Every structure is written in structure tokens, then in C-alpha cells.
Amino acid sequence: MSVRRVAAVLSAVLSALLPAVLFVSLGAGQAQAAGYRYWSFWDRDGDRWTYATQGPATARPSDGDVQGFRFAVSANSQDAAQPRGAADFDVICARTPAREGSKRVALVLDFGTAADAPSGETPPARRTACARVAPDATTAEALAAVAKPLRYDTNALLCAISGYPEKGCGEQVSGDGKQDAAAGKPAGDGSDGTDGGDGGPSLGLVAGGAAVAVLGAAAVWQTRRRGRD
């Protein structure tokens, strides 16, 4: 076989393998995307939820406002899970009449699903509450009035509502829901040449290695053939 013929064969092999290598590498990266397990904070705007632009410690809702909290794993505010179920102020605060010198804030507390729960914990059922607080009270104060015990970390990040979860606070988790053991680095990102799941080589490296092996074998074969000729 001529050198030109061998080059053509190798080119065809690379063309066939390259899409597979790219697909496997990109697919593995997407599947292992990391997120954070935390309580997100929401404002009710008409019939929809909007991600709050302030934290509960600084937000000061007005009488008649509806606010929500949802515990879940998400990467950012764009993909954060919203509180579920109905969220109507008149329904939530139906048994809490208006009173001069105070305001009422309707709160939706969604403790999330079992899939998002920390290992060994079971999320309580979703519930609503009507907090009657001082006119200048913050959302955090309204929450404390109806959903103790609350837990915060040293940076004032809300970690637990009504004692859930019992431990942990905004920890990073890998795409399979497991807590990342390496702080600041998504588990299984493959940056060290492993897939992060079982310590084995990443699929992208395996596929790339296969391509190199095919090329090497073809080169050795051509060299031996020239020697015989």
C-alpha cells in the first residue's frame, strides 16, 4: 500500500473518531455540571414568582405581600426551582385579620423534594404561614415569627428554616446530587484527567487514546511494510 493510500486511510479514521470524542467529552461535562444546595428567596409578582433582588435580612415587604422560599439544588438564579403550589395572600392570611400598627406578610415555605435533600434527611411538607409583624419588619423577621428555628452561617446566609436541613449550608454538589469533597471545585469536572466519580479515566481521554492507538498501529504497519519492500 502506498504512503498516499495510508494517509487517506488515517484521515478517514480520524474523521470517524473525532465526532465521537467531542460528543463523549462534551456530554460527560454537561452530565457532571455542579450546583449548590440552598434556600432560594422569591417575591410574588401577580401570578408569578420572581427571584428576589435583596436578601431576607434587608428586604422589607409591605402589608399584603407574598414571599416564598424554596430548598433545592441549582447552579444559579436562572435555573433555580420556584416555590410550588398556590400562593394567594387572601387565602394564606384569611385567618389573620388586619390590625393597626402591624403588617401581614404571606409566606410560602417549600422544603423541596427528596432528590434535593441532604443525605439522611427527609424534607417536611410544603406549608404556608401568615406573619404579623411590625410595619418596618424585614422578611427575616417575618420568617422568624412563623418558622423557627432558623439557622444562619457566619456570613448571614440562611441555612435552615424550621430546622431543615439539620446541617449543611449552601454546599456545592456534583451533577449526581452528591456533595463535592473538594471545596471550590465541581466534583467530576475532569480537570485532573479523571471523571470524578470512581477515580477512573474520563470517557473523553479514553476515546482520544483510542484514536492515538489506531494512528500508532497504522504507522508501525507502514514502517514494517517498507522494510519488507
MARMARSE-211392 format. One record per residue: residue number from 0; residue in one letter; chain; x, y, z of N, C-alpha, C in turn. Coordinates in Angstrom, 3 decimals, always signed. Layout:
<recs>
[NUM,"A","A",[X,Y,Z],[X,Y,Z],[X,Y,Z]];
...
</recs>
This chain:
<recs>
[0,"M","A",[+0.849,-1.195,+0.000],[+0.000,+0.000,+0.000],[+0.883,+1.242,+0.000]];
[1,"S","A",[+0.594,+2.235,-0.827],[+1.397,+3.445,-0.945],[+1.210,+4.331,+0.274]];
[2,"V","A",[+2.199,+5.246,+0.451],[+2.108,+6.202,+1.557],[+0.867,+7.067,+1.411]];
[3,"R","A",[+0.557,+7.451,+0.171],[-0.628,+8.278,-0.064],[-1.902,+7.546,+0.348]];
[4,"R","A",[-1.926,+6.230,+0.062],[-3.099,+5.435,+0.431],[-3.245,+5.338,+1.947]];
[5,"V","A",[-2.093,+5.149,+2.624],[-2.121,+5.066,+4.092],[-2.621,+6.376,+4.683]];
[6,"A","A",[-2.155,+7.514,+4.141],[-2.593,+8.823,+4.635],[-4.083,+8.998,+4.473]];
[7,"A","A",[-4.610,+8.510,+3.358],[-6.045,+8.623,+3.134],[-6.830,+7.797,+4.138]];
[8,"V","A",[-6.314,+6.604,+4.438],[-6.986,+5.727,+5.413],[-6.980,+6.379,+6.796]];
[9,"L","A",[-5.808,+6.924,+7.197],[-5.714,+7.561,+8.510],[-6.636,+8.766,+8.612]];
[10,"S","A",[-6.746,+9.526,+7.534],[-7.637,+10.682,+7.528],[-9.079,+10.255,+7.735]];
[11,"A","A",[-9.459,+9.150,+7.089],[-10.828,+8.652,+7.244],[-11.087,+8.193,+8.672]];
[12,"V","A",[-10.065,+7.537,+9.283],[-10.216,+7.068,+10.672],[-10.405,+8.250,+11.622]];
[13,"L","A",[-9.584,+9.300,+11.438],[-9.708,+10.474,+12.303],[-11.057,+11.148,+12.135]];
[14,"S","A",[-11.536,+11.235,+10.917],[-12.832,+11.868,+10.662],[-13.952,+11.117,+11.351]];
[15,"A","A",[-13.814,+9.804,+11.427],[-14.849,+8.994,+12.074],[-14.785,+9.095,+13.582]];
[16,"L","A",[-13.552,+9.186,+14.138],[-13.404,+9.189,+15.592],[-13.626,+10.550,+16.224]];
[17,"L","A",[-13.262,+11.623,+15.536],[-13.329,+12.949,+16.144],[-14.711,+13.328,+16.645]];
[18,"P","A",[-15.802,+13.132,+15.877],[-17.129,+13.471,+16.409],[-17.462,+12.704,+17.670]];
[19,"A","A",[-17.046,+11.423,+17.723],[-17.333,+10.612,+18.910],[-16.594,+11.143,+20.120]];
[20,"V","A",[-15.302,+11.532,+19.903],[-14.511,+12.073,+21.012],[-15.145,+13.350,+21.546]];
[21,"L","A",[-15.540,+14.248,+20.637],[-16.153,+15.504,+21.053],[-17.477,+15.266,+21.756]];
[22,"F","A",[-18.278,+14.355,+21.217],[-19.584,+14.082,+21.813],[-19.437,+13.537,+23.216]];
[23,"V","A",[-18.535,+12.555,+23.391],[-18.347,+11.940,+24.707],[-17.798,+12.950,+25.700]];
[24,"S","A",[-16.813,+13.752,+25.264],[-16.202,+14.720,+26.172],[-17.199,+15.778,+26.613]];
[25,"L","A",[-17.940,+16.359,+25.649],[-18.915,+17.393,+25.989],[-20.063,+16.823,+26.787]];
[26,"G","A",[-20.510,+15.632,+26.434],[-21.622,+15.014,+27.151],[-21.278,+14.741,+28.590]];
[27,"A","A",[-20.043,+14.262,+28.823],[-19.628,+13.982,+30.197],[-19.574,+15.255,+31.006]];
[28,"G","A",[-19.093,+16.349,+30.412],[-19.012,+17.616,+31.140],[-20.370,+18.142,+31.511]];
[29,"Q","A",[-21.346,+18.030,+30.596],[-22.689,+18.519,+30.871],[-23.366,+17.689,+31.948]];
[30,"A","A",[-23.162,+16.378,+31.899],[-23.832,+15.496,+32.857],[-23.321,+15.731,+34.266]];
[31,"Q","A",[-22.080,+16.231,+34.392],[-21.478,+16.371,+35.700],[-21.500,+17.817,+36.187]];
[32,"A","A",[-22.334,+18.653,+35.569],[-22.408,+20.055,+35.983],[-22.783,+20.142,+37.456]];
[33,"A","A",[-22.168,+21.082,+38.151],[-22.375,+21.199,+39.594],[-23.381,+22.283,+39.923]];
[34,"G","A",[-23.948,+22.191,+41.118],[-24.870,+23.197,+41.607],[-24.659,+23.387,+43.092]];
[35,"Y","A",[-25.587,+24.113,+43.730],[-25.498,+24.377,+45.164],[-26.833,+24.044,+45.819]];
[36,"R","A",[-26.758,+23.485,+47.007],[-27.967,+23.124,+47.756],[-28.247,+24.248,+48.753]];
[37,"Y","A",[-29.360,+24.963,+48.546],[-29.611,+26.133,+49.390],[-31.087,+26.555,+49.341]];
[38,"W","A",[-31.438,+27.481,+50.230],[-32.761,+28.086,+50.257],[-32.752,+29.318,+49.347]];
[39,"S","A",[-33.557,+29.305,+48.289],[-33.696,+30.487,+47.441],[-34.887,+31.317,+47.928]];
[40,"F","A",[-34.839,+32.602,+47.645],[-35.814,+33.563,+48.165],[-36.532,+34.230,+46.987]];
[41,"W","A",[-37.884,+34.281,+47.075],[-38.697,+34.738,+45.950],[-39.744,+35.775,+46.367]];
[42,"D","A",[-40.073,+36.661,+45.422],[-41.178,+37.612,+45.586],[-42.306,+37.198,+44.644]];
[43,"R","A",[-43.533,+37.358,+45.120],[-44.692,+37.055,+44.282],[-45.109,+38.328,+43.543]];
[44,"D","A",[-45.097,+38.263,+42.219],[-45.461,+39.406,+41.390],[-46.684,+39.016,+40.569]];
[45,"G","A",[-47.875,+39.401,+41.038],[-49.101,+38.978,+40.359],[-49.308,+37.486,+40.508]];
[46,"D","A",[-49.273,+36.766,+39.381],[-49.473,+35.319,+39.435],[-48.186,+34.547,+39.170]];
[47,"R","A",[-47.046,+35.202,+39.335],[-45.777,+34.502,+39.086],[-44.730,+34.870,+40.133]];
[48,"W","A",[-43.720,+33.998,+40.235],[-42.616,+34.222,+41.158],[-41.452,+34.911,+40.446]];
[49,"T","A",[-40.790,+35.826,+41.128],[-39.565,+36.433,+40.616],[-38.486,+36.275,+41.688]];
[50,"Y","A",[-37.287,+35.982,+41.238],[-36.170,+35.795,+42.165],[-35.900,+37.118,+42.887]];
[51,"A","A",[-35.845,+37.090,+44.200],[-35.683,+38.309,+44.988],[-34.346,+38.985,+44.695]];
[52,"T","A",[-34.362,+40.299,+44.624],[-33.144,+41.065,+44.354],[-32.435,+41.482,+45.635]];
[53,"Q","A",[-33.066,+41.249,+46.775],[-32.449,+41.513,+48.080],[-32.507,+40.247,+48.919]];
[54,"G","A",[-31.683,+40.186,+49.944],[-31.744,+39.080,+50.870],[-32.846,+39.306,+51.885]];
[55,"P","A",[-33.310,+38.245,+52.567],[-34.388,+38.397,+53.550],[-34.037,+39.307,+54.718]];
[56,"A","A",[-32.751,+39.506,+54.982],[-32.347,+40.360,+56.102],[-32.480,+41.845,+55.778]];
[57,"T","A",[-32.568,+42.191,+54.497],[-32.684,+43.606,+54.116],[-34.007,+43.924,+53.427]];
[58,"A","A",[-34.677,+42.909,+52.876],[-35.961,+43.150,+52.212],[-37.020,+43.526,+53.248]];
[59,"R","A",[-37.831,+44.532,+52.918],[-38.890,+44.976,+53.836],[-40.221,+44.937,+53.082]];
[60,"P","A",[-40.924,+43.815,+53.162],[-42.187,+43.672,+52.437],[-43.271,+44.591,+52.978]];
[61,"S","A",[-44.248,+44.844,+52.138],[-45.385,+45.679,+52.547],[-46.534,+44.790,+53.008]];
[62,"D","A",[-47.497,+45.381,+53.684],[-48.685,+44.633,+54.084],[-49.373,+44.094,+52.832]];
[63,"G","A",[-49.673,+42.798,+52.843],[-50.321,+42.174,+51.691],[-49.375,+41.496,+50.716]];
[64,"D","A",[-48.076,+41.570,+50.964],[-47.106,+40.917,+50.069],[-47.053,+39.410,+50.301]];
[65,"V","A",[-46.665,+38.698,+49.254],[-46.447,+37.250,+49.328],[-44.991,+36.985,+48.960]];
[66,"Q","A",[-44.307,+36.252,+49.803],[-42.920,+35.884,+49.537],[-42.740,+34.392,+49.749]];
[67,"G","A",[-41.753,+33.829,+49.046],[-41.570,+32.385,+49.108],[-40.125,+31.980,+49.290]];
[68,"F","A",[-39.952,+30.777,+49.828],[-38.636,+30.174,+49.992],[-38.706,+28.747,+49.455]];
[69,"R","A",[-37.658,+28.350,+48.715],[-37.619,+27.000,+48.143],[-36.237,+26.400,+48.368]];
[70,"F","A",[-36.216,+25.185,+48.921],[-34.958,+24.482,+49.139],[-34.732,+23.535,+47.969]];
[71,"A","A",[-33.590,+23.669,+47.304],[-33.310,+22.834,+46.138],[-31.844,+22.958,+45.759]];
[72,"V","A",[-31.440,+22.136,+44.802],[-30.103,+22.222,+44.226],[-30.211,+22.949,+42.899]];
[73,"S","A",[-29.455,+24.024,+42.746],[-29.449,+24.767,+41.484],[-28.107,+25.456,+41.317]];
[74,"A","A",[-27.771,+25.764,+40.058],[-26.482,+26.389,+39.765],[-26.531,+27.901,+39.935]];
[75,"N","A",[-27.676,+28.516,+39.614],[-27.797,+29.970,+39.704],[-29.266,+30.361,+39.714]];
[76,"S","A",[-29.521,+31.664,+39.741],[-30.902,+32.138,+39.837],[-31.724,+31.822,+38.592]];
[77,"Q","A",[-31.039,+31.644,+37.435],[-31.769,+31.367,+36.202],[-32.412,+29.983,+36.202]];
[78,"D","A",[-31.774,+29.013,+36.860],[-32.342,+27.670,+36.857],[-32.874,+27.249,+38.224]];
[79,"A","A",[-32.986,+28.216,+39.151],[-33.449,+27.888,+40.498],[-34.909,+27.438,+40.493]];
[80,"A","A",[-35.200,+26.425,+41.306],[-36.563,+25.907,+41.412],[-37.424,+26.875,+42.216]];
[81,"Q","A",[-38.629,+27.149,+41.724],[-39.544,+28.078,+42.388],[-40.398,+27.355,+43.430]];
[82,"P","A",[-40.936,+28.117,+44.390],[-41.895,+27.518,+45.332],[-43.083,+26.945,+44.571]];
[83,"R","A",[-43.573,+25.817,+45.023],[-44.680,+25.152,+44.337],[-46.015,+25.457,+45.010]];
[84,"G","A",[-47.094,+25.222,+44.265],[-48.436,+25.347,+44.810],[-48.996,+26.755,+44.776]];
[85,"A","A",[-50.239,+26.869,+45.253],[-50.942,+28.158,+45.254],[-50.263,+29.135,+46.214]];
[86,"A","A",[-50.371,+30.430,+45.863],[-49.748,+31.459,+46.702],[-50.601,+32.718,+46.682]];
[87,"D","A",[-51.770,+32.630,+47.286],[-52.706,+33.754,+47.297],[-52.756,+34.369,+48.692]];
[88,"F","A",[-52.515,+35.663,+48.781],[-52.469,+36.321,+50.084],[-53.784,+36.169,+50.844]];
[89,"D","A",[-54.921,+36.373,+50.166],[-56.218,+36.303,+50.844],[-56.490,+34.927,+51.432]];
[90,"V","A",[-55.949,+33.900,+50.787],[-56.129,+32.532,+51.301],[-55.181,+32.275,+52.470]];
[91,"I","A",[-53.918,+32.625,+52.297],[-52.918,+32.348,+53.330],[-53.195,+33.137,+54.616]];
[92,"C","A",[-53.635,+34.369,+54.471],[-53.871,+35.222,+55.643],[-55.358,+35.373,+55.982]];
[93,"A","A",[-56.172,+34.442,+55.526],[-57.619,+34.536,+55.750],[-57.972,+34.571,+57.236]];
[94,"R","A",[-57.191,+33.891,+58.065],[-57.487,+33.819,+59.494],[-56.645,+34.799,+60.311]];
[95,"T","A",[-55.981,+35.702,+59.635],[-55.162,+36.699,+60.328],[-55.651,+38.084,+59.911]];
[96,"P","A",[-56.631,+38.628,+60.621],[-57.208,+39.918,+60.221],[-56.206,+41.064,+60.352]];
[97,"A","A",[-56.448,+42.102,+59.569],[-55.587,+43.281,+59.628],[-55.680,+43.918,+61.016]];
[98,"R","A",[-54.576,+44.506,+61.445],[-54.547,+45.153,+62.757],[-53.692,+46.409,+62.649]];
[99,"E","A",[-54.192,+47.483,+63.207],[-53.462,+48.756,+63.139],[-52.113,+48.628,+63.842]];
[100,"G","A",[-51.117,+49.227,+63.246],[-49.792,+49.204,+63.855],[-48.993,+47.966,+63.505]];
[101,"S","A",[-49.463,+47.165,+62.558],[-48.741,+45.965,+62.140],[-49.007,+45.705,+60.657]];
[102,"K","A",[-48.272,+44.785,+60.099],[-48.499,+44.378,+58.712],[-48.524,+42.858,+58.647]];
[103,"R","A",[-49.128,+42.346,+57.594],[-49.207,+40.901,+57.383],[-48.433,+40.535,+56.120]];
[104,"V","A",[-47.619,+39.502,+56.249],[-46.830,+39.010,+55.116],[-47.124,+37.521,+54.946]];
[105,"A","A",[-47.572,+37.151,+53.765],[-47.849,+35.740,+53.481],[-46.563,+35.061,+53.021]];
[106,"L","A",[-46.248,+33.929,+53.623],[-45.020,+33.208,+53.298],[-45.335,+31.803,+52.807]];
[107,"V","A",[-44.671,+31.413,+51.714],[-44.769,+30.052,+51.176],[-43.440,+29.370,+51.450]];
[108,"L","A",[-43.476,+28.280,+52.186],[-42.261,+27.564,+52.573],[-42.260,+26.199,+51.903]];
[109,"D","A",[-41.424,+26.054,+50.870],[-41.345,+24.802,+50.109],[-40.012,+24.132,+50.431]];
[110,"F","A",[-40.092,+23.023,+51.156],[-38.885,+22.342,+51.627],[-38.258,+21.436,+50.572]];
[111,"G","A",[-38.786,+21.451,+49.358],[-38.173,+20.731,+48.253],[-38.516,+19.263,+48.205]];
[112,"T","A",[-37.765,+18.545,+47.401],[-38.015,+17.120,+47.148],[-36.944,+16.255,+47.798]];
[113,"A","A",[-37.213,+14.970,+47.845],[-36.244,+14.026,+48.404],[-34.958,+14.012,+47.589]];
[114,"A","A",[-35.073,+14.254,+46.285],[-33.888,+14.250,+45.418],[-32.917,+15.362,+45.778]];
[115,"D","A",[-33.428,+16.471,+46.312],[-32.581,+17.604,+46.668],[-32.168,+17.600,+48.139]];
[116,"A","A",[-32.703,+16.672,+48.911],[-32.427,+16.653,+50.348],[-31.008,+16.167,+50.635]];
[117,"P","A",[-30.386,+16.692,+51.691],[-29.084,+16.171,+52.095],[-29.217,+14.698,+52.488]];
[118,"S","A",[-28.137,+13.964,+52.406],[-28.151,+12.540,+52.734],[-28.685,+12.299,+54.144]];
[119,"G","A",[-29.643,+11.388,+54.260],[-30.192,+11.017,+55.559],[-31.306,+11.906,+56.062]];
[120,"E","A",[-31.716,+12.925,+55.273],[-32.784,+13.826,+55.711],[-34.000,+13.732,+54.790]];
[121,"T","A",[-35.169,+13.978,+55.374],[-36.429,+13.948,+54.625],[-37.079,+15.322,+54.696]];
[122,"P","A",[-37.378,+15.912,+53.551],[-37.956,+17.264,+53.580],[-39.371,+17.277,+54.158]];
[123,"P","A",[-39.693,+18.227,+55.024],[-41.071,+18.370,+55.526],[-42.006,+18.754,+54.383]];
[124,"A","A",[-43.285,+18.635,+54.620],[-44.274,+19.013,+53.603],[-44.291,+20.522,+53.418]];
[125,"R","A",[-44.564,+20.937,+52.205],[-44.703,+22.363,+51.914],[-45.810,+22.952,+52.791]];
[126,"R","A",[-45.615,+24.191,+53.236],[-46.666,+24.834,+54.018],[-46.636,+26.341,+53.800]];
[127,"T","A",[-47.693,+26.986,+54.236],[-47.779,+28.448,+54.152],[-48.011,+29.007,+55.550]];
[128,"A","A",[-47.706,+30.286,+55.714],[-47.901,+30.932,+57.017],[-48.128,+32.416,+56.802]];
[129,"C","A",[-48.906,+33.010,+57.702],[-49.152,+34.446,+57.647],[-48.478,+35.083,+58.859]];
[130,"A","A",[-47.464,+35.896,+58.597],[-46.720,+36.537,+59.681],[-47.269,+37.936,+59.945]];
[131,"R","A",[-47.599,+38.195,+61.204],[-47.997,+39.556,+61.597],[-46.801,+40.174,+62.317]];
[132,"V","A",[-46.249,+41.234,+61.727],[-45.033,+41.839,+62.250],[-45.152,+43.358,+62.247]];
[133,"A","A",[-44.150,+44.015,+62.811],[-44.128,+45.485,+62.844],[-44.054,+46.053,+61.428]];
[134,"P","A",[-44.552,+47.256,+61.228],[-44.586,+47.842,+59.884],[-43.236,+47.930,+59.181]];
[135,"D","A",[-42.142,+48.059,+59.943],[-40.820,+48.175,+59.331],[-40.028,+46.864,+59.375]];
[136,"A","A",[-40.690,+45.753,+59.681],[-40.000,+44.468,+59.815],[-39.466,+43.968,+58.476]];
[137,"T","A",[-38.355,+43.251,+58.532],[-37.771,+42.635,+57.347],[-38.413,+41.268,+57.107]];
[138,"T","A",[-38.103,+40.704,+55.961],[-38.598,+39.355,+55.664],[-38.025,+38.352,+56.656]];
[139,"A","A",[-36.774,+38.543,+57.045],[-36.152,+37.638,+58.011],[-36.917,+37.658,+59.336]];
[140,"E","A",[-37.387,+38.830,+59.744],[-38.151,+38.937,+60.987],[-39.524,+38.291,+60.839]];
[141,"A","A",[-40.121,+38.433,+59.658],[-41.407,+37.774,+59.410],[-41.233,+36.263,+59.435]];
[142,"L","A",[-40.146,+35.792,+58.836],[-39.865,+34.357,+58.819],[-39.640,+33.833,+60.229]];
[143,"A","A",[-38.916,+34.600,+61.034],[-38.647,+34.176,+62.413],[-39.918,+34.100,+63.247]];
[144,"A","A",[-40.930,+34.879,+62.872],[-42.178,+34.894,+63.632],[-43.010,+33.633,+63.425]];
[145,"V","A",[-42.779,+32.932,+62.296],[-43.657,+31.793,+61.992],[-42.923,+30.502,+61.647]];
[146,"A","A",[-41.583,+30.532,+61.526],[-40.883,+29.325,+61.044],[-39.602,+29.036,+61.802]];
[147,"K","A",[-39.590,+29.262,+63.108],[-38.416,+28.900,+63.898],[-38.324,+27.384,+64.047]];
[148,"P","A",[-37.113,+26.844,+64.301],[-35.852,+27.577,+64.414],[-35.216,+27.854,+63.048]];
[149,"L","A",[-34.614,+29.034,+62.923],[-33.854,+29.380,+61.733],[-32.372,+29.177,+62.049]];
[150,"R","A",[-31.618,+28.926,+61.001],[-30.169,+28.765,+61.188],[-29.447,+29.561,+60.106]];
[151,"Y","A",[-28.450,+30.334,+60.518],[-27.638,+31.132,+59.601],[-26.173,+30.752,+59.764]];
[152,"D","A",[-25.371,+30.988,+58.710],[-23.938,+30.762,+58.858],[-23.265,+32.060,+59.280]];
[153,"T","A",[-21.937,+32.052,+59.358],[-21.213,+33.224,+59.837],[-21.298,+34.404,+58.872]];
[154,"N","A",[-21.697,+34.136,+57.613],[-21.854,+35.204,+56.623],[-23.301,+35.644,+56.478]];
[155,"A","A",[-24.141,+35.245,+57.447],[-25.561,+35.601,+57.467],[-26.348,+34.950,+56.332]];
[156,"L","A",[-25.840,+33.859,+55.779],[-26.578,+33.108,+54.771],[-27.616,+32.227,+55.464]];
[157,"L","A",[-28.857,+32.280,+54.988],[-29.917,+31.471,+55.573],[-29.660,+29.997,+55.262]];
[158,"C","A",[-29.467,+29.191,+56.285],[-29.128,+27.777,+56.112],[-30.309,+26.839,+56.350]];
[159,"A","A",[-31.186,+27.169,+57.282],[-32.278,+26.264,+57.635],[-33.515,+27.043,+58.050]];
[160,"I","A",[-34.680,+26.541,+57.642],[-35.977,+27.077,+58.038],[-36.728,+25.976,+58.765]];
[161,"S","A",[-37.279,+26.304,+59.921],[-37.946,+25.302,+60.761],[-37.042,+24.094,+61.003]];
[162,"G","A",[-35.752,+24.377,+61.145],[-34.788,+23.326,+61.451],[-34.380,+22.451,+60.288]];
[163,"Y","A",[-34.816,+22.794,+59.068],[-34.456,+21.975,+57.905],[-33.615,+22.773,+56.932]];
[164,"P","A",[-32.504,+22.178,+56.475],[-31.947,+20.892,+56.899],[-31.228,+21.011,+58.237]];
[165,"E","A",[-30.947,+19.867,+58.844],[-30.319,+19.880,+60.157],[-28.880,+20.377,+60.100]];
[166,"K","A",[-28.215,+20.135,+58.975],[-26.827,+20.581,+58.837],[-26.550,+20.937,+57.383]];
[167,"G","A",[-25.403,+21.546,+57.155],[-25.053,+21.973,+55.804],[-25.570,+23.370,+55.528]];
[168,"C","A",[-24.887,+24.059,+54.574],[-25.317,+25.410,+54.245],[-24.726,+25.829,+52.909]];
[169,"G","A",[-25.542,+25.769,+51.858],[-25.097,+26.220,+50.553],[-23.953,+25.419,+49.983]];
[170,"E","A",[-23.828,+24.128,+50.360],[-22.700,+23.345,+49.890],[-22.813,+23.037,+48.392]];
[171,"Q","A",[-21.669,+22.899,+47.762],[-21.634,+22.565,+46.348],[-21.829,+21.059,+46.194]];
[172,"V","A",[-22.609,+20.692,+45.192],[-22.851,+19.278,+44.930],[-22.595,+19.008,+43.458]];
[173,"S","A",[-22.248,+17.766,+43.140],[-21.993,+17.400,+41.757],[-23.303,+17.147,+41.041]];
[174,"G","A",[-23.211,+16.868,+39.743],[-24.411,+16.681,+38.934],[-25.262,+15.510,+39.362]];
[175,"D","A",[-24.666,+14.532,+40.119],[-25.453,+13.393,+40.569],[-26.051,+13.611,+41.944]];
[176,"G","A",[-25.944,+14.863,+42.466],[-26.556,+15.189,+43.750],[-25.673,+14.936,+44.949]];
[177,"K","A",[-24.427,+14.433,+44.735],[-23.538,+14.147,+45.847],[-22.727,+15.377,+46.211]];
[178,"Q","A",[-22.467,+15.539,+47.520],[-21.696,+16.697,+47.956],[-20.279,+16.592,+47.434]];
[179,"D","A",[-19.738,+17.710,+46.961],[-18.382,+17.754,+46.440],[-17.397,+17.787,+47.586]];
[180,"A","A",[-16.466,+16.860,+47.578],[-15.483,+16.797,+48.655],[-14.397,+17.850,+48.500]];
[181,"A","A",[-14.201,+18.357,+47.287],[-13.161,+19.363,+47.052],[-13.799,+20.738,+46.971]];
[182,"A","A",[-13.579,+21.563,+47.986],[-14.207,+22.883,+48.030],[-13.757,+23.720,+46.849]];
[183,"G","A",[-14.718,+24.419,+46.246],[-14.401,+25.312,+45.152],[-14.198,+24.630,+43.825]];
[184,"K","A",[-14.333,+23.304,+43.771],[-14.140,+22.589,+42.515],[-15.286,+21.619,+42.319]];
[185,"P","A",[-16.041,+21.735,+41.236],[-17.146,+20.811,+40.998],[-16.646,+19.382,+40.917]];
[186,"A","A",[-17.322,+18.477,+41.638],[-16.923,+17.079,+41.585],[-17.092,+16.550,+40.178]];
[187,"G","A",[-16.098,+15.795,+39.731],[-16.210,+15.163,+38.433],[-16.056,+16.109,+37.267]];
[188,"D","A",[-15.274,+17.201,+37.422],[-15.134,+18.116,+36.295],[-14.074,+17.652,+35.317]];
[189,"G","A",[-13.336,+16.614,+35.680],[-12.384,+16.027,+34.760],[-11.118,+16.839,+34.574]];
[190,"S","A",[-10.888,+17.878,+35.348],[-9.727,+18.734,+35.146],[-8.429,+18.028,+35.504]];
[191,"D","A",[-8.514,+16.972,+36.310],[-7.306,+16.255,+36.678],[-7.146,+14.964,+35.890]];
[192,"G","A",[-7.966,+14.809,+34.828],[-7.847,+13.623,+33.997],[-8.702,+12.471,+34.464]];
[193,"T","A",[-9.509,+12.660,+35.495],[-10.415,+11.617,+35.959],[-11.840,+12.095,+35.821]];
[194,"D","A",[-12.761,+11.147,+35.897],[-14.169,+11.535,+35.754],[-14.773,+11.953,+37.069]];
[195,"G","A",[-14.030,+11.849,+38.160],[-14.503,+12.329,+39.449],[-15.493,+11.410,+40.125]];
[196,"G","A",[-15.985,+10.388,+39.447],[-16.977,+9.522,+40.061],[-16.350,+8.344,+40.764]];
[197,"D","A",[-15.465,+7.602,+40.033],[-14.885,+6.418,+40.643],[-13.369,+6.414,+40.538]];
[198,"G","A",[-12.789,+7.536,+40.170],[-11.350,+7.627,+40.091],[-10.785,+7.105,+38.789]];
[199,"G","A",[-11.604,+6.605,+37.891],[-11.142,+6.079,+36.614],[-10.943,+7.178,+35.615]];
[200,"P","A",[-10.381,+6.850,+34.447],[-10.140,+7.865,+33.431],[-11.434,+8.376,+32.833]];
[201,"S","A",[-11.436,+9.628,+32.413],[-12.626,+10.202,+31.801],[-12.882,+9.558,+30.453]];
[202,"L","A",[-14.144,+9.568,+30.007],[-14.504,+8.978,+28.733],[-13.833,+9.694,+27.578]];
[203,"G","A",[-13.665,+10.991,+27.694],[-13.018,+11.749,+26.633],[-11.582,+11.306,+26.429]];
[204,"L","A",[-10.865,+11.056,+27.539],[-9.490,+10.614,+27.417],[-9.406,+9.224,+26.835]];
[205,"V","A",[-10.347,+8.345,+27.185],[-10.357,+7.001,+26.620],[-10.547,+7.049,+25.120]];
[206,"A","A",[-11.501,+7.843,+24.661],[-11.763,+7.942,+23.230],[-10.584,+8.547,+22.503]];
[207,"G","A",[-9.980,+9.571,+23.084],[-8.812,+10.178,+22.467],[-7.656,+9.215,+22.398]];
[208,"G","A",[-7.491,+8.425,+23.457],[-6.430,+7.427,+23.466],[-6.633,+6.381,+22.394]];
[209,"A","A",[-7.875,+6.017,+22.160],[-8.169,+5.034,+21.118],[-7.757,+5.555,+19.752]];
[210,"A","A",[-7.983,+6.833,+19.505],[-7.606,+7.424,+18.216],[-6.100,+7.399,+18.042]];
[211,"V","A",[-5.366,+7.753,+19.113],[-3.914,+7.737,+19.045],[-3.404,+6.330,+18.792]];
[212,"A","A",[-4.026,+5.336,+19.453],[-3.604,+3.949,+19.275],[-3.778,+3.498,+17.830]];
[213,"V","A",[-4.891,+3.869,+17.231],[-5.122,+3.484,+15.830],[-4.069,+4.094,+14.922]];
[214,"L","A",[-3.754,+5.357,+15.124],[-2.743,+6.032,+14.308],[-1.367,+5.398,+14.495]];
[215,"G","A",[-1.033,+5.087,+15.740],[+0.263,+4.479,+16.017],[+0.401,+3.129,+15.355]];
[216,"A","A",[-0.654,+2.322,+15.444],[-0.619,+0.990,+14.838],[-0.458,+1.084,+13.332]];
[217,"A","A",[-1.140,+2.027,+12.721],[-1.042,+2.192,+11.267],[+0.363,+2.615,+10.860]];
[218,"A","A",[+0.978,+3.490,+11.641],[+2.324,+3.953,+11.331],[+3.329,+2.813,+11.435]];
[219,"V","A",[+3.211,+1.984,+12.486],[+4.114,+0.841,+12.645],[+3.963,-0.128,+11.480]];
[220,"W","A",[+2.739,-0.389,+11.084],[+2.471,-1.311,+9.970],[+3.128,-0.820,+8.686]];
[221,"Q","A",[+3.013,+0.498,+8.413],[+3.594,+1.054,+7.194],[+5.116,+0.954,+7.226]];
[222,"T","A",[+5.735,+1.192,+8.404],[+7.191,+1.109,+8.518],[+7.684,-0.304,+8.239]];
[223,"R","A",[+6.990,-1.308,+8.810],[+7.380,-2.696,+8.586],[+7.221,-3.094,+7.124]];
[224,"R","A",[+6.189,-2.587,+6.489],[+5.959,-2.938,+5.095],[+7.072,-2.386,+4.201]];
[225,"R","A",[+7.494,-1.134,+4.536],[+8.591,-0.562,+3.755],[+9.862,-1.385,+3.902]];
[226,"G","A",[+10.097,-1.900,+5.147],[+11.280,-2.705,+5.378],[+11.271,-3.983,+4.547]];
[227,"R","A",[+10.085,-4.583,+4.405],[+9.989,-5.833,+3.621],[+10.163,-5.547,+2.131]];
[228,"D","A",[+9.685,-4.339,+1.714],[+9.810,-3.986,+0.287],[+11.246,-3.613,-0.063]];
</recs>
